[in-house]
Amino acid sequence: MRVKLQTMRSILLWIPLVFSAAALSQNGASDALAMCKDLSPANRAMAKSAGYDVDAICSGLSKTNAVVAPDNKPEVIAPRSVTVQEKMADQVVPTAVVGVTAPKPASSLKRFGYELFAGTPNTFAPVTNVPVSPDYLLGPGDMLQVMFYGKTNTSFSLE
């Protein structure tokens, strides 16, 4: 029982380490593939009971060995060649069509929102919350409001 437990632990520790993609390098992949071929049927059965599919892992390793790393040479981008049609399109002069004139280019852009203030006001709406000057004299229709703040708040309105 104890030998079986130790074997199970060693398999559970070694399989993720050996078969993980991050831990493998080019040489490590060939070593792992050799270890995969050398697994005994008892070890395969323990790995299967632990939830690992050894055949799928081994086939994945053989595929990674077949993949060759591409060279890291920078790709040279050549300038685009100009075709004859493009050269001719630059040389073609537009012909005038009868009854159609070209739109005049705007000399300057019109500022946005100026038409809002362009006219004269057509209503009289008196301003109500404007402070008065210190030398203002009360006249007919004016109301004086006096408000006292402190221990007791009081307000008086005088017309």
Stockholm file with secondary structure:
# STOCKHOLM 1.0

chainA/1-159         MRVKLQTMRSILLWIPLVFSAAALSQNGASDALAMCKDLSPANRAMAKSAGYDVDAICSGLSKTNAVVAPDNKPEVIAPRSVTVQEKMADQVVPTAVVGVTAPKPASSLKRFGYELFAGTPNTFAPVTNVPVSPDYLLGPGDMLQVMFYGKTNTSFSLE
#=GR chainA/1-159 SS CHHHHHHHHHHHHHHHHHHCTTTCCHHHHHHHHHHHHTCCHHHHHHHHHTTCCHHHHHHHHHHHHHCCCCCCCCCCCCCCCCCHHHHHHHHCCCCCCTTCCCCCCCSSCCCTTGGGGSSCCCSCCCCCSCCCCTTCCCCTTCCEEEEECSSSCEEEEEC
#=GC SS_cons         CHHHHHHHHHHHHHHHHHHCTTTCCHHHHHHHHHHHHTCCHHHHHHHHHTTCCHHHHHHHHHHHHHCCCCCCCCCCCCCCCCCHHHHHHHHCCCCCCTTCCCCCCCSSCCCTTGGGGSSCCCSCCCCCSCCCCTTCCCCTTCCEEEEECSSSCEEEEEC
//
